Every structure is written in structure tokens, then in C-alpha cells.
Amino acid sequence: MAFPQRVTIQTADFDLGAEVTALRASDARIGAVCSFIGTVRDRNDGADVASMELEHYPGMTEKSIEAMIDEAHRRFDILGVRVIHRVGLLQPLAQIMMVAVASAHRGESFQACEFLMDYLKTQAPIWKKEQTPEGARWVDARVADDAALARWGISASNA
């Protein structure tokens, strides 16, 4: 069965409803879809955030995320995955990224979605720069994000 494109890196916004509809299309085995949407906050680490700029390494980013989706398929009984990550200049409240996972039952979707998010937060070659009143600053992965990845038996390569 053909699934929609699994990974897209784009500047444009996305429609969660349309993406979930495409993920579920014509697959009557799907009984659950779990999704996560990340958005730009107006504060981070105690500072106001005016905007966030996201950069990536074209080609490498998609391959990296595809490899982790393959790993999610090996670990969990899932039927489909869709990941969208935006790049470019984004304002507070903007959607940054989406992970949607389809399975027959909710437990597998929840676990696979969390697994993919833990990976994306620490391993995907995407860099974030926030504009604050004090100037621009790069956002590093947090120790808590590395610990979340470690519970899946994966060491953070950026540690």
C-alpha cells in the first residue's frame, strides 16, 4: 500500500487536518492517529523571543529523519508516519513542525510519536536561532531532551 510522502522540509505552513486525512486515506486498518505540533513561543529560557529562524542541511535532514522513521517502523506496530518541519523565519504562534503516526491501536501511535519527537529534538540536522532583545542566540538541545532520547537506548550524538 502506498503512503503519502513521509518527510517534508518546507517554508510554508501546513494544515494538520489535511495531513492526517492524507495519512489515513484508503487504509481501513488505521484505528488511531497520534500527532504532535510544535509552535514558536514568545519566551524561552526567561527571555522574550521576537522570532525564530530555522536552518537545515538539505538532503541530509530528510535522510536523517527517514532513517529514524524506518527505526520507528522496526520498533512499533505502526502503519504510517508523516513529518513536516518548517525552516526559515517564523514568528511566535507559528507552527514549526508536525509528527503524525498512524496505527491500528493508540498505544503504538503514542509511543512511536514520542520516539520520533525525542529523536527530532536532539538528532535532526536542524538549527534554531532566536531573536531576543539582547540579540540573536542559537538554541541548543537540552539535557532533558538527551535523557528522553536515552530511554529509547539511543545516545545523543550532540552531547
DABELRA-V211139 format. One line per field, one symbol per residue. psi: psi as a letter, one per 40 degrees, with the letter a starting at -180 (. if undefined). Layout:
psi->???
//
This chain:
psi->hhiihdhhhidiiihddddddddehfgedheihhihhhihieihfeiihdihhhiighdddddddddddddddddigidiihhhhiiahiiieihdihhhhiididdddddddddddddddddhghhhhihideaiiihiiiddddddddeefhhhee.
//
